[in-house]
Amino acid sequence: MERAHRADRILDAAGELLLAWGYGRVTIDEIARRAKVGKGTVYLHWKTKDSLLLAVVLRAQFRMHQRQLARMREDPLELLPSRMMRRHFLEFQAEPVLRALYTDDADILGRLTETAKKEFAELMVQGDRNLRRHLELLRAHGLVRHDTDVQHQQYTLLATSTGFFLSEALLADRAPDSLEVRAEILAHTLRSALEVPAGAGSGPGPDLDSGTAPGSGAGPDTASPRIRAAAAAAAPEIIAVYEHFTEFCAQEMRRQIRD
């Protein structure tokens, strides 16, 4: 327990310094000083500065995935792409380490970005597989449209979300004032592009001639009983996919720790 508590304290200190100073200026000496431990104690946990700072990033991702799982377990409608990415958008703004990684912020991460891409290559591949499986299961339960290929839907989701994330820096002077408003615009865009209308019929795909049409602004809170039931039915398999992914993240965190 003491070892885990000490490791968390070191990770906290490393994360604070990484954001304040950037990768190039952060040293193990300064991390140890801020964490109130000896330099040798840091090396008891991590072999190198890079492995420690990679663990900072992994921990932020792990915590985000844990919160996502908790939401899915509490409310199956959180499986819907619009809801899931709305939450991710808000959480990325609250997690500066992840935001820096996602926007390839060289001032903060320096060469750590390239290291992360190499070290987390399998994690990223698994994340893509999970998202593909997620969409396939939503389609199977009539929650996502059937009038386009699932690969195209995955690209739509990723490209749209990436655009919104990057726009926080690139279009800051033209963005609506409220972060919540921007999150709702993202959700509305994905709902219109991917999801079955709230008033669609009970068939396996969207009934585009009845109920609420995509882009009408109807959100998941207005979901029909059929959609709520379908989300509940899809939840166990999709949750299992993300439980496996969260454990994979935990394994990657452990891999960075010195044996």
SVG drawing of the C-alpha trace seen along z (x, -y; Angstrom):
<svg xmlns="http://www.w3.org/2000/svg" viewBox="-43 -35 62 44">
<polyline fill="none" stroke="black" stroke-width="0.4" points="0.0,0.0 2.8,-2.4 4.6,-1.6 1.5,-2.3 0.8,-5.6 4.4,-6.7 4.2,-5.9 1.0,-8.0 2.8,-10.9 5.6,-10.6 3.2,-10.5 1.4,-13.6 4.6,-15.5 5.8,-14.4 2.5,-15.4 2.6,-18.8 6.1,-19.5 5.5,-18.2 2.6,-20.7 4.4,-23.6 7.9,-23.2 7.6,-20.9 9.4,-17.7 12.8,-19.2 13.1,-21.0 11.7,-18.2 14.4,-16.2 14.2,-13.3 15.8,-15.4 13.0,-18.0 10.3,-15.3 11.9,-13.7 12.1,-17.0 8.4,-17.9 7.3,-14.4 9.4,-14.6 11.3,-11.4 14.9,-10.6 16.0,-10.4 16.8,-6.8 13.3,-6.1 12.0,-7.4 14.3,-4.9 13.0,-2.1 9.7,-2.5 10.7,-3.7 13.8,-2.9 13.9,-6.2 12.4,-9.7 10.5,-8.6 9.0,-5.6 7.8,-7.7 6.3,-10.4 4.7,-7.8 3.1,-6.4 1.7,-9.9 -0.1,-9.8 -1.3,-6.2 -2.7,-7.0 -4.7,-9.8 -6.1,-7.5 -6.8,-4.7 -8.8,-7.0 -10.8,-8.3 -11.6,-4.8 -12.7,-3.9 -15.1,-6.8 -16.4,-5.9 -17.1,-2.3 -18.8,-3.6 -21.2,-5.8 -22.0,-2.9 -22.8,-0.6 -25.1,-3.3 -26.8,-4.3 -26.7,-2.2 -27.5,-5.3 -23.9,-6.3 -23.0,-3.7 -24.3,-6.0 -21.5,-7.7 -23.0,-11.2 -23.0,-10.8 -19.6,-9.0 -17.8,-11.6 -19.5,-14.5 -18.1,-13.2 -14.7,-12.6 -14.6,-16.1 -15.3,-17.6 -12.8,-15.2 -10.0,-16.0 -10.4,-19.7 -10.2,-18.8 -7.1,-16.5 -4.3,-18.8 -1.9,-15.8 -4.2,-14.0 -5.1,-17.3 -1.4,-17.9 -0.9,-14.4 -4.0,-14.5 -3.0,-17.9 0.7,-16.9 1.8,-19.8 5.6,-19.9 6.0,-22.7 4.8,-20.4 5.6,-16.9 8.7,-17.4 10.0,-14.1 7.7,-12.2 5.0,-12.4 7.1,-10.2 8.1,-7.9 4.4,-7.5 3.4,-6.6 6.0,-3.8 5.3,-2.6 1.5,-2.7 1.3,-1.4 -0.5,1.8 -2.7,-0.2 -3.8,-2.4 -4.4,0.6 -6.5,2.2 -8.4,-1.1 -9.3,-1.1 -10.5,2.5 -12.6,1.7 -14.3,-1.2 -15.0,0.9 -16.5,3.6 -18.5,1.0 -20.0,-0.3 -20.7,3.2 -22.6,4.1 -24.6,0.8 -25.5,1.6 -26.6,5.1 -29.0,3.7 -30.4,1.1 -28.8,-1.9 -26.5,-3.0 -27.5,-3.5 -27.1,-0.8 -27.0,-2.9 -23.1,-3.2 -20.2,-1.0 -19.1,-0.6 -15.5,-1.5 -16.8,-4.8 -18.8,-5.4 -15.6,-4.8 -13.8,-7.3 -16.6,-9.8 -16.6,-9.5 -12.8,-9.9 -12.4,-12.6 -15.3,-14.7 -14.1,-14.3 -10.5,-15.1 -11.7,-18.2 -13.6,-19.4 -10.6,-18.6 -8.1,-20.5 -10.5,-23.4 -10.1,-24.2 -6.7,-25.5 -7.1,-26.5 -10.5,-28.2 -10.4,-29.5 -11.3,-33.0 -14.3,-31.9 -15.7,-29.2 -19.0,-29.6 -18.2,-30.8 -19.4,-27.8 -17.5,-24.5 -20.8,-22.8 -22.3,-24.3 -19.3,-23.1 -19.8,-19.6 -23.4,-19.7 -22.6,-20.7 -20.2,-17.7 -22.9,-15.4 -25.5,-16.8 -23.2,-16.3 -22.4,-12.7 -26.0,-12.0 -27.1,-13.3 -24.4,-11.4 -24.5,-8.1 -27.4,-7.3 -30.9,-6.0 -33.5,-8.7 -35.2,-8.8 -38.6,-8.0 -37.5,-5.2 -39.3,-2.0 -38.4,1.3 -36.6,2.9 -32.9,3.7 -32.0,0.4 -33.2,-3.1 -36.6,-3.9 -35.7,-7.2 -39.3,-7.9 -40.8,-7.9 -40.1,-9.6 -37.4,-12.1 -35.0,-12.7 -31.3,-12.9 -30.2,-16.5 -33.5,-17.5 -31.8,-18.2 -33.5,-15.4 -31.0,-14.2 -30.6,-10.9 -32.8,-12.1 -35.7,-12.0 -34.8,-8.4 -37.8,-6.1 -38.4,-3.1 -37.1,-0.9 -33.8,-2.7 -33.5,-2.5 -34.3,1.2 -31.8,1.8 -29.1,-0.1 -29.7,2.0 -29.5,5.2 -26.2,4.1 -24.6,2.9 -23.2,6.2 -21.1,7.0 -19.9,3.4 -19.0,3.0 -17.0,6.2 -15.0,4.8 -14.1,1.7 -13.4,3.7 -10.8,5.7 -9.3,2.4 -9.1,0.9 -7.2,3.9 -4.9,3.6 -4.2,0.0 -3.4,1.2 -1.0,3.8 0.8,1.1 1.1,-1.0 2.7,2.0 5.0,2.6 6.6,-0.9 7.4,0.0 10.7,1.4 10.6,5.1"/>
</svg>
